[in-house]
Amino acid sequence: MSIKVFIRNDYQELSIKAAEIVEETVSDNPFPVLGLATGKTPTGLYRQLVADYSRGIISFSNVKTVNLDEYAGLSADDTRSFAFFMKKNLFSHIDILPQNTYIPNGAADDLSIECRRYSYILKNLKRDIQLLGIGSNGHIGFNEPGTPFDSTTYVVRLAESTRKDNFGAFGGMENVPEMAITMGISDIMSAKKILLLASGKNKASAVREMLLGKVSEDCPASILQRHPDATVILDRDASRLI
């Protein structure tokens, strides 16, 4: 299988193209299920979806969503949590029903039980599309290099490079959580379609390994080469090494 690659001039054009693909998925399915991601990369996509909803172009009333991951130890109302991020950047601005949005509970008393609960949700909500970013070390979700390709939802100890990528929201490295709950790689690969976005020069090496390197657990994103329907959208900076 080959990954479909779109290269756009800048981040705004990347976000517009991504919104087109997500909205097509919503329009083509009576009860669509979207796998969502957080971080800097998808915020432009979410802004575009909100704008298109405001103009009456798209509705999310029949949509269900499942998110990739959540920091361990953060409750949903913590402003640094991914649950809060999703409300701030998307959910509170569209007509999606709150009960149709699923995110791991980072504040669960027993994280192993929470992982089993979330795995059950994933098995019963077949995602029509799974949105991804890519870490500078090639991670997808919080699946760090070396993660087995057959992994399912689990608690992960974050690599230092990943914590550095995310320290801005926490006011310093010492405040960045060391653990997270994440979909496993096999969970990600079970989506019908995958859409990965990458922006910036710091992602260029990981993008090259994902697209042109061998499929290896050393670069978790390389597994997308084996997916039957994977699409990657890059800006010029992220594509500079391919």
C-alpha positions as CSV (number, residue, x, y, z in Angstrom):
1,M,0.0,0.0,0.0
2,S,1.2,3.5,-0.6
3,I,0.5,6.6,1.4
4,K,-1.2,9.5,-0.4
5,V,0.8,12.7,0.1
6,F,-0.4,16.2,-0.3
7,I,2.0,19.1,0.0
8,R,0.7,22.6,0.6
9,N,2.6,25.9,0.7
10,D,1.9,26.8,4.3
11,Y,0.1,25.8,7.5
12,Q,-3.2,27.5,6.5
13,E,-3.4,25.7,3.2
14,L,-2.6,22.4,5.0
15,S,-5.4,23.1,7.5
16,I,-7.9,23.9,4.8
17,K,-7.1,20.6,2.9
18,A,-7.4,18.7,6.1
19,A,-10.8,20.2,6.8
20,E,-12.0,19.2,3.4
21,I,-11.1,15.6,4.0
22,V,-12.7,15.5,7.5
23,E,-15.9,17.2,6.3
24,E,-16.1,14.8,3.4
25,T,-16.0,11.9,5.9
26,V,-18.7,13.5,8.0
27,S,-20.9,14.1,4.9
28,D,-20.4,10.6,3.5
29,N,-21.5,8.7,6.7
30,P,-24.9,9.0,8.4
31,F,-23.3,8.4,11.9
32,P,-19.6,9.2,11.4
33,V,-17.0,8.4,14.0
34,L,-13.9,10.7,14.1
35,G,-10.7,9.8,15.8
36,L,-9.2,13.2,17.0
37,A,-5.8,14.5,18.1
38,T,-4.5,17.4,20.1
39,G,-1.5,19.7,20.0
40,K,-0.4,22.6,17.8
41,T,-0.8,20.8,14.5
42,P,-4.5,20.2,14.3
43,T,-5.6,23.6,15.8
44,G,-5.8,25.2,12.3
45,L,-8.0,22.3,11.1
46,Y,-10.3,22.7,14.1
47,R,-10.6,26.5,13.4
48,Q,-11.6,25.7,9.9
49,L,-14.2,23.2,11.0
50,V,-15.6,25.7,13.5
51,A,-15.8,28.4,10.7
52,D,-17.5,26.0,8.3
53,Y,-20.0,25.0,11.0
54,S,-20.7,28.7,11.7
55,R,-21.4,29.2,8.0
56,G,-23.8,26.2,7.9
57,I,-21.6,24.1,5.7
58,I,-21.3,21.2,8.1
59,S,-23.1,19.8,11.2
60,F,-21.7,17.5,13.9
61,S,-25.0,16.6,15.5
62,N,-24.7,12.9,14.4
63,V,-20.9,12.7,15.0
64,K,-19.1,10.7,17.7
65,T,-15.5,11.3,18.5
66,V,-12.7,9.4,20.3
67,N,-9.4,11.0,21.2
68,L,-6.0,9.5,20.9
69,D,-4.6,10.2,24.3
70,E,-4.6,12.1,27.6
71,Y,-2.0,13.0,30.2
72,A,-2.0,10.8,33.3
73,G,-2.9,12.7,36.5
74,L,-4.9,15.6,34.8
75,S,-8.6,15.9,35.2
76,A,-10.9,16.9,32.3
77,D,-11.3,20.4,33.8
78,D,-7.5,21.0,34.1
79,T,-6.6,23.7,31.6
80,R,-3.6,21.7,30.5
81,S,-5.5,18.5,29.8
82,F,-6.4,17.3,26.3
83,A,-10.0,17.2,27.3
84,F,-9.9,20.9,28.0
85,F,-8.1,21.5,24.8
86,M,-10.8,19.8,22.8
87,K,-13.6,21.8,24.4
88,K,-11.7,25.1,23.9
89,N,-10.7,24.5,20.3
90,L,-13.6,22.5,18.9
91,F,-16.4,21.0,21.0
92,S,-17.7,24.2,22.6
93,H,-18.1,25.8,19.2
94,I,-20.0,23.2,17.3
95,D,-23.2,21.2,17.7
96,I,-21.7,17.9,18.8
97,L,-23.4,16.3,21.8
98,P,-21.1,16.1,24.9
99,Q,-22.1,12.5,25.5
100,N,-20.7,11.6,22.0
101,T,-17.2,12.7,22.8
102,Y,-14.8,10.2,24.3
103,I,-11.4,11.0,25.8
104,P,-9.3,8.8,28.2
105,N,-9.8,9.8,31.9
106,G,-6.3,10.8,33.0
107,A,-7.5,11.2,36.6
108,A,-8.9,7.7,36.9
109,D,-8.0,6.0,40.2
110,D,-6.8,2.8,38.4
111,L,-5.3,3.6,35.0
112,S,-5.1,-0.1,33.9
113,I,-8.9,-0.3,34.3
114,E,-9.3,2.9,32.4
115,C,-7.2,1.5,29.6
116,R,-9.5,-1.6,29.4
117,R,-12.6,0.7,29.4
118,Y,-11.2,2.8,26.6
119,S,-10.2,-0.3,24.6
120,Y,-13.8,-1.5,24.9
121,I,-15.0,1.9,23.5
122,L,-12.7,1.7,20.6
123,K,-13.8,-1.8,19.7
124,N,-17.4,-0.6,19.6
125,L,-16.8,2.7,17.8
126,K,-15.3,2.0,14.4
127,R,-13.6,5.1,13.4
128,D,-14.2,6.3,9.8
129,I,-11.1,8.5,10.0
130,Q,-8.3,8.8,12.5
131,L,-6.5,12.2,12.7
132,L,-2.8,12.1,13.7
133,G,0.2,14.3,14.2
134,I,3.8,13.1,14.2
135,G,6.4,13.7,16.9
136,S,9.9,14.8,16.1
137,N,11.0,11.3,17.1
138,G,8.3,9.7,14.8
139,H,5.7,8.9,17.5
140,I,2.0,8.8,16.7
141,G,-0.4,9.3,19.6
142,F,2.0,8.8,22.5
143,N,3.5,5.6,21.0
144,E,7.2,6.2,21.4
145,P,9.9,4.6,19.3
146,G,10.2,0.9,20.3
147,T,6.4,0.5,20.9
148,P,5.2,-2.9,19.6
149,F,3.0,-2.5,16.5
150,D,0.4,-4.8,18.1
151,S,-0.1,-2.5,21.2
152,T,-3.5,-1.5,22.4
153,T,-4.6,1.2,24.8
154,Y,-2.0,1.5,27.6
155,V,-0.1,3.7,30.0
156,V,3.1,5.0,28.5
157,R,6.2,6.8,30.0
158,L,6.8,9.7,27.8
159,A,10.2,10.1,26.1
160,E,12.2,13.2,27.0
161,S,11.9,14.5,23.4
162,T,8.1,14.2,23.6
163,R,8.0,16.1,26.9
164,K,10.2,18.8,25.4
165,D,7.8,19.1,22.4
166,N,5.0,19.8,24.9
167,F,6.6,21.8,27.7
168,G,5.3,25.2,26.5
169,A,1.8,24.5,27.8
170,F,3.1,23.6,31.3
171,G,5.5,26.5,32.0
172,G,8.6,24.3,32.1
173,M,9.8,20.8,31.8
174,E,9.5,20.1,35.5
175,N,5.7,20.5,35.2
176,V,5.2,18.2,32.2
177,P,3.5,14.9,33.1
178,E,5.8,11.9,32.7
179,M,3.0,9.4,31.9
180,A,0.0,9.3,29.6
181,I,-2.8,7.1,28.4
182,T,-2.7,6.5,24.7
183,M,-4.3,4.4,22.0
184,G,-1.9,1.7,20.9
185,I,-0.6,1.4,17.4
186,S,-3.0,-1.5,16.5
187,D,-5.9,0.7,17.8
188,I,-4.8,3.5,15.4
189,M,-4.4,1.1,12.5
190,S,-7.9,-0.2,12.9
191,A,-9.4,3.0,11.7
192,K,-10.9,2.8,8.2
193,K,-8.9,5.9,7.1
194,I,-5.9,7.7,8.6
195,L,-5.1,11.4,8.1
196,L,-1.7,12.6,9.4
197,L,-0.7,16.3,9.4
198,A,2.8,17.6,9.7
199,S,4.0,21.2,9.8
200,G,7.4,22.8,10.3
201,K,11.1,22.0,9.7
202,N,11.4,20.1,13.0
203,K,9.1,17.4,11.7
204,A,11.0,16.9,8.4
205,S,13.3,14.1,9.5
206,A,10.4,12.1,11.1
207,V,8.3,12.6,7.9
208,R,11.2,11.3,5.8
209,E,11.5,8.2,7.9
210,M,7.8,7.7,7.9
211,L,7.4,7.9,4.1
212,L,10.8,6.6,2.8
213,G,12.3,4.6,5.6
214,K,11.7,0.9,6.3
215,V,8.7,-0.1,8.4
216,S,10.2,-0.3,11.9
217,E,9.2,0.2,15.5
218,D,12.1,2.6,15.7
219,C,9.8,5.0,13.8
220,P,6.2,4.2,14.9
221,A,4.7,6.4,12.1
222,S,6.3,4.1,9.5
223,I,3.5,1.6,10.1
224,L,1.2,3.8,8.1
225,Q,2.9,2.4,5.0
226,R,0.9,-0.8,5.7
227,H,-2.5,0.9,6.1
228,P,-4.9,0.5,3.1
229,D,-6.1,4.2,3.2
230,A,-3.5,6.6,4.7
231,T,-3.2,10.2,3.7
232,V,-0.5,12.7,4.8
233,I,-0.7,16.4,4.4
234,L,2.5,18.4,4.7
235,D,3.5,22.0,4.5
236,R,6.7,22.9,2.6
237,D,8.9,23.0,5.6
238,A,7.8,19.5,6.8
239,S,8.3,18.1,3.2
240,R,11.8,19.5,2.6
241,L,13.6,16.2,3.0
242,I,11.4,14.0,0.7
